[in-house]
Amino acid sequence: MDVDVVNVLCTVYDQRGALVKDLRKEDFEVLENGRRQPIRYFARDSDLPLTVALLVDVSGSVREFIDKEKGAALEFLGSVLRPTDQAVLLGFSSTIVQWQDFTSSPEYLRMALARLRAVPFHGLPLEGPVPSTLLYDAVYQTANEKLKRTGGRKVMVVVSDGLDNGSRNHADTAIGALQSTDTIAYGICYEGKFSGCSFLKELADPTGGRMFEAAKKVPLSKIFQTIAEEMRSQYAIGFAPGNRTRDGAYRRLRVRVAKTGLKVRARRGYYVLPSHADQK
């Protein structure tokens, strides 16, 4: 990231967990590596273009949920995308498939979601290898190949049981790639026999997003509705860091509010673009 201006998106909750939408610039404080930074600009409702990357696990372990995902996902995308926004849809199992490239067309997204399908287990010998699920690779590739070159607000939503089998990239590499592209991540975890929900939490929390556990009492449509509401209630903060060194380092961020009893959810840090990268 260029260190001239750092952009931070955050949401604020009260003690009951309700979103707080009426705060002012003076209510916020931004700390970088423990040092307070002057806020250059502030907005309650960000008009920055939005890019949504929806990654859906289509491996056999979650195939019973695929049909439920389609309708809820379409409703979610329709509620958050404006004409200036865009979404990309990918499915992953033993391969990573792009079902729809960047588009703002509801019809294209509807057709892409209709094509979304699970990868069956049948036809595999019992003594053969377990089918792979390239979750880490899907996150890494989407961050670096799709989101890195886009500006504005970026959100990745991963619908999975959180388990990976066969990725070339490690979990830390996937998380680092996501953070380096300034993307907010949300994980929706279907907890099965073997749960990987902890990875989706580790993926989302540092970015200012969070992980949800899907269950019969918490339908997918409700989770998508919560994510959409949070995205519409973000505060956009921009600050000029006092440390202007382009050293490629990771800098810790903390956003605080002056009013007591409120909780802020924002990304915990960012990577500075090293000086030599600007010359390429």
HELIX and SHEET records of a PDB file:
HELIX    1   1 LYS A   25  ASP A   27  5                                   3    
HELIX    2   2 GLY A   60  PHE A   65  5                                   6    
HELIX    3   3 ILE A   66  VAL A   80  1                                  15    
HELIX    4   4 PRO A  106  ARG A  115  1                                  10    
HELIX    5   5 LEU A  135  GLN A  141  1                                   7    
HELIX    6   6 THR A  142  LEU A  147  3                                   6    
HELIX    7   7 ALA A  171  SER A  180  1                                  10    
HELIX    8   8 CYS A  197  ALA A  204  1                                   8    
HELIX    9   9 ASP A  205  THR A  207  5                                   3    
HELIX   10  10 LEU A  220  ARG A  232  1                                  13    
HELIX   11  11 SER A  275  GLN A  279  5                                   5    
SHEET    1   A 4 ILE A  39  ALA A  43  0                                        
SHEET    2   A 4 TYR A 235  PHE A 239 -1                                        
SHEET    3   A 4 VAL A   6  TYR A  13 -1                                        
SHEET    4   A 4 LYS A 263  ALA A 266 -1                                        
SHEET    1   B 4 ARG A  35  GLN A  37  0                                        
SHEET    2   B 4 PHE A  28  GLU A  32 -1                                        
SHEET    3   B 4 TYR A 250  VAL A 257 -1                                        
SHEET    4   B 4 GLY A 269  TYR A 271 -1                                        
SHEET    1   C 6 ILE A  96  THR A 103  0                                        
SHEET    2   C 6 GLN A  86  PHE A  92 -1                                        
SHEET    3   C 6 LEU A  50  ASP A  57  1                                        
SHEET    4   C 6 ARG A 153  SER A 160  1                                        
SHEET    5   C 6 ILE A 184  TYR A 190  1                                        
SHEET    6   C 6 MET A 211  ALA A 214  1                                        
END                                                                             
